[in-house]
C-alpha cells in the first residue's frame, strides 16, 4: 500500500471538507443540564486552526504523536483538538475522559505515553480547575510529558521548550487504544488510506443522506465515537451531536432527550445501554419525546440480545420509535472501524433461534426445536463493498454456512499494526487477512457474531460464551446486568473448568436473594450453575477503557491467587486487578 506524503494529504482533505459550506452545522455538545450548543463547520475549522497554530508555536513537529485528554461535557472541544492535531500532521491518540468514571486514568496515561513516547498531552478544556486536575494526574503518573491546554493555545501564549527530541511515527495519521480485554491496551496505527476506505464503507452501510444527523455518547477514545461518528461527520458533512458517557451512566433518559433535542436520525449504543433504558427509564418521565425521526440505532461493541431490544422497545412504545430502527454492526479498532452493518430497511433485525447445545458442543448453528435449550443470535449484518468476511476452523480451513468458527476479514481498511509490538501485530495477520479472534457464523451473506474465542468457558465438552450470562442476570433484581465477569477456572480434580461469576450489586441488601436468583436463572437459561458467585458493591468491577467486560483479565487474576483479593473488594473498593 503506497504511503501519502508525510501526513499532509489527509490534513488537506479534512480542511477542505470543513471549508465547504462553512455556515452549515457541524458539531454540537449536549450538556448534562440539557443545553444543546452547535458549532458550524467554519467555526470548527477556525478554532482548530487556532489550536494548530498554538501547537506549532509550542514546538510540535509533524508525525509526532499527541495524547488528547477530554473532559465530560467537553467532547466537542476534544474533537477540535483532534482536528487541530490532524492539521499539524500529528497523529492524535484520545484518552478516556479524565472525569469520565474510568478509575484507572493514571495507569492509562502512563501506559499510552510509554508506548507512544509522546511529549505532549493536549488537555481539551479551558476550565482552570480541570487543567489543574490534568496537571496533577500527569505529575502523579510520572510520565515525561507536558500539559498543553486550550486556554493557552488559543491565545498563543505557550512559550515552552518541550522535553527531548520528537518521536515521529511513519505511515500514521491517527492512533487508537484497543479495548484491553486481556490486559493492558495496545495502540493501533491507523493510516490515511485505510481510514478513507473505512469512512467510505461506514457511510455506505449507513446509507447516509442529506437529512441525517448523528448522536453519539460513545466517547472519542472509542472507535465508534472517533471513526464511525466524528470522522464520518467531518468528511461527509453530517451534523453530529456528542454527549458524555458519564451523562448516560448517570441518567440514561438523557440519551433519549438528546436524540429528540438534536433531531438525530442515527445513533449507536452497546447492548447493555438498551437494557439500561428498559430498566431505569420511567416512561412517564419521557412523555412528549418524539423518536419517530430515528432511522437507525446501531447496537455495537458487545453481544446483541434480542431480549434487550424488546425490553427497550416496550419502554419506548409511546415515543414513536419503530422496531426496524434497531440495527447492529460489528467492528474493531484493528479494522479501523466498522466492518459489517445490518441493512437499514423496513424489516426488523434478523434473529436466528438456535439449539444452544449444538453451538456449544458441535459448533453448528442448528435451528432450535422444542425441548432443546434456545439461544437467540442476531445478525450483525453484511460487509461493506470491498470487504470480505470469512469463517475458519482452528486449522485455518474455510467453513460452510452455519458452522461456527473464527471470523477473518479480508479488508482494505485493516490497520497498519500495533505500535512498537511486532509480535502482536504478526499474530493478527495471515498474509493480508486480519485474524479477529472472534467467533461467528455466516448465513446468506450475513455475519452472526457469537463472542471471543479465547473467552469461551469449557464445561464437559461444551463451550459457553461468557456474555450468555447477560441473559441470566438481566431480570434479577439488585444486580447490574451490564457489569459482570464470567470465566472458567481450571479444576484439575474434576478434569474440567469451574464456572466463576463476578457480579455487581445495585444494593448490598439484595445479596442473598440475588445469589439464589442467579443460580436458578443460570440453570434455567444455560443449563449450568456457577460454581462460585462473587458479589461486589456498585462500581467496583473494572472494565476496559471502552466499557467492555474483562472476562480473561479476571480469569488470569483469579488463577494467580486473586480470588482472595476479589472477595476483599466487597467493601466498595474498585477492583482494578
Secondary structure, DSSP 8 states (H G I E B T S, - for coil): ----STTHHHHHHHHHHHHTTTTSEEEEEE-TTS-EEEEEHHHHHHHHHHHHHHHHHHT--TTB-EEEE--TT-HHHHHHHHHHHHHHT--EEEE--TTSS-TTHHHHHHHHHHHH--SEEEE----HHHHHHHHHHHHHHT-S-EEEEHHHHTTT------SSS--B-TT-SEEEE---TTSS--EEEE-HHHHHHHHHHHHHHTT--TT-EEEE-S-TTSHIIIIIIIIHHHHHT-EEEE--HHHHHH-THHHHHHHHHHT-SEEEE-HHHHHHHHHH--GGGGTT---TT--EEEE-SS---HHHHHHHHHHTTTTT--GGGEEEEEEEGGGTEEEEE---SSS---EEEEEHHHHHHH-B--B--TTS-EEEEEEEEEE-TT-EEEEE-TTS-B--TTB-EEEEEE-TT---EETT-HHHHHHHEETTEEEEEEEEEEETTEEEEEEEGGG-EEETTEEE-GGGHHHHHTT-TTEEEEEEEEEEEEETTTTEEEEEEEEEES-GGGHHHHHHHHHHHHHHHTS---SEEEEE-TT-B---TTS---HHHHHHHIIIIIHHHHHHGGGS--B--
